[in-house]
Each structure stands twice: as C-alpha cells, then as structure tokens.
Amino acid sequence: MPRNMSFMLTTDQVRNKTKTVTRRTGWSFLKSGDIVNAVEKGMGLKKGEKVKRICQIRIKSIYSEALFRITKEECIKEGFPEMLPDDFIDMFCHHNKVWAMCPV
C-alpha cells in the first residue's frame, strides 16, 4: 500500500498539476518508480477526521540538492510562481522547521 505524502501547502497546485517537483526532508528511502498517495493533510487530524487523498503520484527521479541551489524556474515547478528563491527557502525552512539547512 502506498505511503501518504502531505501537500497541505500546495493542495491546489497538485490538483491543477502545476506542481511537478517537491522538496522533502525525511523521504530518503524513496526510489524512482515508487508510488505515493498525495494527501491534503497527513498529520494533526482532529478526532474523526480522515485523510483526504488528492491523487497518486509515481516518483520519476530522486536526487539530493542543497536548498540554496533552488532557482526561479524550480520555484515555479514547486507551485510557487510568485516566489523568488530566497522567499521559497524562508517558507520551506519555516514550515519544515529545518533552520539548520537554511542560510542565515
């Protein structure tokens, strides 16, 4: 059974297929060809709430890259065409609580 991957911040982008890449922490076990369930919210569900599946995604490729290398083009692929790379980095670090990965 596929694992659930939350897209809480980019639910609309996944639904309308404008998000074509995703940066993640803690998913180093994924391999090309794996299938995951894209869900609206995976954690912090209230009592009685159920996971809402958006779609299934087949992983095309996996690679590790320093966050500071993100480009404007990659921000667009992430589903944030209005963001500059520094804005994306700030947002990513804030929502993922990974300040050690982020430039000062």
C-alpha positions in Angstrom: 0.0 0.0 0.0 1.5 3.4 -1.0 2.5 5.8 1.8 0.8 9.1 2.2 2.7 12.4 1.4 1.1 15.6 2.6 0.6 18.5 0.2 -1.1 20.8 2.8 0.6 24.0 1.4 0.2 23.0 -2.2 -3.1 21.2 -2.5 -4.4 23.4 -5.3 -1.1 23.2 -7.2 -1.2 19.3 -7.1 -4.9 19.2 -8.1 -4.3 21.5 -11.1 -1.0 19.8 -11.9 1.1 23.0 -11.8 3.4 21.4 -9.2 5.8 19.0 -10.8 8.6 18.7 -8.3 8.7 18.6 -4.5 11.5 19.1 -2.0 11.2 16.9 1.1 13.1 16.1 4.3 12.9 12.6 5.7 12.0 10.8 2.5 15.4 9.4 1.6 14.0 5.9 1.3 12.0 6.7 -1.8 13.2 5.3 -5.1 12.3 6.1 -8.7 9.1 4.2 -9.6 7.7 4.3 -6.1 4.0 5.4 -5.9 2.7 7.7 -3.1 -0.7 9.0 -2.2 -0.8 12.8 -2.4 -3.0 13.8 0.5 -4.3 17.2 1.8 -3.1 16.7 5.3 -1.3 13.7 6.8 -0.8 14.7 10.4 -2.6 16.7 13.0 -6.0 15.4 12.1 -8.8 16.1 14.6 -10.7 13.2 16.1 -13.0 11.8 13.4 -11.2 13.5 10.5 -10.0 11.3 7.7 -7.1 11.7 5.3 -8.3 13.2 2.0 -6.5 11.8 -0.9 -5.8 14.1 -3.9 -4.2 11.6 -6.3 -1.5 9.0 -6.7 2.0 10.1 -7.8 4.7 7.9 -9.4 8.2 9.1 -8.4 10.2 9.8 -11.5 13.6 10.6 -10.0 15.3 11.3 -6.7 18.3 13.4 -6.0 19.8 15.3 -3.2 20.5 19.0 -3.6 21.4 21.9 -1.3 18.3 24.1 -0.8 20.2 27.3 -1.6 20.6 26.0 -5.2 16.9 26.4 -6.0 16.2 28.6 -9.0 13.2 30.7 -10.0 12.3 28.0 -12.5 12.3 25.4 -9.7 10.1 27.7 -7.6 7.6 27.6 -10.5 7.8 23.8 -10.7 7.2 23.7 -6.9 3.9 25.5 -7.5 5.1 29.0 -6.3 5.5 31.1 -9.4 5.2 34.3 -7.4 8.2 33.4 -5.2 11.8 34.2 -5.6 14.3 31.6 -4.4 15.1 33.3 -1.1 11.3 33.6 -0.4 10.9 29.9 -1.1 13.8 29.0 1.2 12.4 31.0 4.0 9.0 29.4 3.6 10.4 25.9 3.3 12.5 26.3 6.4 9.7 27.8 8.4 7.1 25.1 7.5 9.6 22.2 7.8 11.4 23.6 10.9 14.8 22.9 9.4 16.6 26.1 10.2 20.0 24.2 10.2 19.6 23.7 6.5 18.9 27.3 5.7 21.3 30.2 5.2 21.4 32.8 7.9 
